[in-house]
Every structure is written in structure tokens, then in C-alpha cells.
Amino acid sequence: MTAVILLACVLFALGVLGLLLRRNFLFIILSLEVMINSAAFLWVGASVYWGSAEGQVMFLFVAAAAATEMAIGLALLIAYDRLFKTSELG
């Protein structure tokens, strides 16, 4: 369980670093995706540790929400790129 927690924290920290250091909208969305997936990975690891399926079921909901977030983010990226001719923020 310690390895799962450590890996989830490392993935979350990489997502935060990508969120803070990148200015490209696509990389910001991908960093948010990494952060969401690290939390979902932690749920799956906890459900395996406790021997229940609730964490794995919650992962399905998180994956669906992350896919929706990615689709909306890419639509916003296309609209922003068409409007300003760049995907850089700021």
C-alpha cells in the first residue's frame, strides 16, 4: 500500500508541476488529467488493499468524468486557437 501511495503522490506532484510550469493550454489539460488519474489510482489501490470493489467502481466514474473534461478542454482549445491563432496562455 505504501508503494501505491508513493506512486500516486509522485504522479500528483508531476501534474502540479506541469500545471504550474507550462503555459500551453494542451499541456495544462494533460497535467490536470495526470492529477485526476493519480487520485483514481489511489482509489483502486485502496480498494485492492481493503478487498472491496468500491474503489474500482469509483474509478469508472472518475474515468468518465476525466474523458468528459478532456473533450470539453479540447473543444475549448480549438475555439481558443481559432480565435487567437495560438494555444499559449497569457
C-alpha positions as CSV (number, residue, x, y, z in Angstrom):
1,M,0.0,0.0,0.0
2,T,2.9,2.3,0.7
3,A,4.2,1.9,-2.9
4,V,0.7,2.8,-4.2
5,I,0.5,5.9,-2.1
6,L,4.1,7.0,-3.1
7,L,3.4,6.5,-6.8
8,A,0.1,8.4,-6.6
9,C,1.8,11.3,-4.8
10,V,4.6,11.4,-7.4
11,L,2.1,11.4,-10.2
12,F,0.1,14.1,-8.5
13,A,3.3,16.2,-7.9
14,L,4.2,15.8,-11.6
15,G,0.8,17.0,-12.5
16,V,1.1,20.1,-10.3
17,L,4.5,20.9,-11.7
18,G,3.1,20.6,-15.2
19,L,0.2,22.8,-14.3
20,L,2.4,25.5,-12.8
21,L,5.3,25.5,-15.2
22,R,3.6,25.1,-18.6
23,R,1.8,27.9,-20.5
24,N,0.4,25.8,-23.3
25,F,-3.3,25.0,-22.9
26,L,-2.9,21.4,-24.0
27,F,-0.2,20.7,-21.5
28,I,-2.3,22.2,-18.8
29,I,-5.2,20.0,-19.6
30,L,-2.9,16.9,-19.7
31,S,-1.4,17.9,-16.3
32,L,-4.9,18.0,-14.9
33,E,-5.6,14.6,-16.4
34,V,-2.5,13.2,-14.7
35,M,-3.6,14.6,-11.3
36,I,-7.1,13.1,-11.7
37,N,-5.6,9.8,-12.7
38,S,-3.3,9.8,-9.7
39,A,-6.3,10.2,-7.4
40,A,-8.1,7.4,-9.2
41,F,-5.1,5.2,-9.0
42,L,-5.1,5.8,-5.2
43,W,-8.7,4.7,-5.0
44,V,-8.0,1.5,-6.9
45,G,-5.0,0.7,-4.7
46,A,-7.1,1.3,-1.6
47,S,-9.8,-1.0,-2.8
48,V,-7.3,-3.7,-3.6
49,Y,-5.8,-3.3,-0.1
50,W,-9.2,-3.5,1.7
51,G,-10.6,-6.2,-0.6
52,S,-13.6,-4.3,-1.8
53,A,-14.8,-3.2,-5.2
54,E,-16.0,0.3,-4.4
55,G,-12.7,2.0,-5.4
56,Q,-12.7,0.3,-8.8
57,V,-16.3,1.3,-9.4
58,M,-15.4,4.9,-8.4
59,F,-12.5,4.7,-10.9
60,L,-15.1,4.1,-13.7
61,F,-16.9,7.3,-12.7
62,V,-13.6,9.2,-12.5
63,A,-12.5,7.9,-15.9
64,A,-15.8,9.0,-17.4
65,A,-15.5,12.5,-15.8
66,A,-11.9,12.8,-17.0
67,A,-12.9,11.8,-20.5
68,T,-15.6,14.5,-20.4
69,E,-13.2,17.0,-19.1
70,M,-10.7,16.2,-21.8
71,A,-13.3,16.5,-24.6
72,I,-14.5,19.9,-23.3
73,G,-10.9,21.1,-22.9
74,L,-10.0,20.1,-26.4
75,A,-13.1,21.9,-27.7
76,L,-12.0,25.0,-25.8
77,L,-8.5,24.6,-27.2
78,I,-9.8,24.5,-30.8
79,A,-12.0,27.6,-30.2
80,Y,-9.2,29.5,-28.5
81,D,-6.8,28.5,-31.3
82,R,-9.2,29.7,-33.9
83,L,-9.8,33.0,-32.1
84,F,-6.2,33.9,-31.1
85,K,-4.2,31.8,-33.5
86,T,-2.2,30.3,-30.6
87,S,-2.5,27.8,-27.8
88,E,-0.3,29.7,-25.5
89,L,-2.0,31.2,-22.5
90,G,-1.1,34.6,-21.1
